Amino acid sequence: MFLGIDIGTSAVKVICTDGTTILASATADLTVQSPHPGWSEQDPEAWWSATCAALAEVGAAVSLGQVAAVGLSGQMHGAVLLDAAQKVLRPAILWNDSRSTEDCGSLQAALPEIGSVAGVLPLPGFTAPKLMWVAREEPQVQARIAHVLLPKDYIGLRLHGALVTDRSDAAGTLWLDQAVRDWSPAVAEASATDLAWLPRLADGHDVVGQIAASAAAETGLPTGIPVVAGGGDAATGAVSLGATEAGRGFISLGTSGQLFVTGDAYHPNPAKFVHAFAHTVPGRWYQMAAMLNGARPIAWLAGQLQISAGEVVALAESADPNRVPIFLPYLTGERSPHGDPHIRAGFFGLEDTTSRAALCRAVVEAVAFTFADAVDSFGDTVAGLPHLAAIGGGSKSPFVLQLIANATGQRIGRTVGSDAGPAMGAARLAACGVGAMSLSDLGQQPDVADWFDPTSDPALNNRLQRYRALYQALKPLR
């Protein structure tokens, strides 16, 4: 058996699998703190507590003593700052934090070619500008930094004691020279970062440590079992779908959203804020549109209406599409394709007859529209794909997937076990790391459970055009 541990934003997910079938799974919820506007933070200790809780739940269903290897996955870009004793210096600054906007401009001015080196232009979600903010605003913290880790790698440290990351997660820091797949001294210097702070680099299937006795006591995992490096959640999601081979693509619909296409060469496209990053497997890169809001607006509206996310989608499906307002979903700004940390969410076209169902429909449609914008930003790259696989919690809804198919014009395939996503990919990397699977085996694609073919919807297309026009109209008011 193999374990995959995914450190998400809203929850830690653990699955146990034989490499194909999920034998047990568990989640433990997390919360995000926002002490100031635009800030998004979490306590790394909360990730560890949630990991231990989820492992305990899985251990009640299967014997953790039978686990042969562990793989890690996690939210990308988070800055986990440690001192020389490997103690956390401050709450982790997350991927959807926008405090370092000013620093992004400074970084690009200092290194104009950074988009071609790092695969994307500087945006406040990435790790490097966060370190510049810390140097500027918290010099007492910056003076004590000895190590910088990413979220999943902090859990790796707690499990096996090594300071290491994989290349796909490193890719999301801006510090990685994507073409050579190694740390860039130029980007580090321009971003107030000492190269000595950065962890060792590995491929996702590389064994980087073994479960330490202290971790075994807290988690129930056997001492000494191998732990592989794993990957950032986008890359491990790809592994779960067999998207380790060129010409395969998928959409991921979680708290954030991604459109991901694998290739066998590095092709940066920074002008469109399409990320060109190293994959977690050797010899592969990927292009990705990253939408900060994903399915998050659905959860946000559910909270405001005091109903579940599923009820939001059900109400949306019942709404009269001819009486639906337009919703901009940019609760935390937007990355792809706008690169705009300042824009915010809002409804337009409300009437005194606007119903709860219409509000729900507007929010759900906006999620589909973000994917339509993402597809357009890729140009012909996506047009040549036979279909896009779908993973993530938001992929459970046929209504949402059909809206995405209609808005994008792309055929969508929901795979078997689509909600396992990155945790399954991490477990497959663990299996590969101990020889139970080969790198070519990782390219095996799961069966498609449901197909969603695009259908013509002139009214939806009209609302998409109004949605795009509304963003352009409001952009100067940010």
Secondary structure, DSSP 4 states (H G I P E B T S, - for coil): -EEEEEE-SSEEEEEEESSSSEEEEEEEE---B-SSTT--EE-HHHHHHHHHHHHHHHHTTS-GGG--EEEEEE-SS-BEEE-TTS-B-SPEE-TT--TTHHHHHHHHHH-TTHHHHHSS---TTSHHHHHHHHHHH-HHHHTT--EEE-HHHHHHHHHH---EEEHHHHHTTS-EETTTTEE-HHHHHHTT--GGGSPEEE-TTSEEEE--HHHHHHH-PPTT-EEE--EEHHHHHHHHTTTTSTT-EEEEESSSEEEEEEESS---BGGGTBEEEE-SSTT-EEEEEEES-TTHHHHHHHHHHTS-HHHHHHHHHHS-GGG--EEE--TT-B-TTT-BSS---EEES--TT--HHHHHHHHHHHHHHHHHHHHHHHTHHHHTSS-EEEESGGGG-HHHHHHHHHHHT--EEEETTTTTHHHHHHHHHHHHHTTSS-TTGGGPPPPEEEEE-----HHHHHHHHHHHHHHHHHGGG-
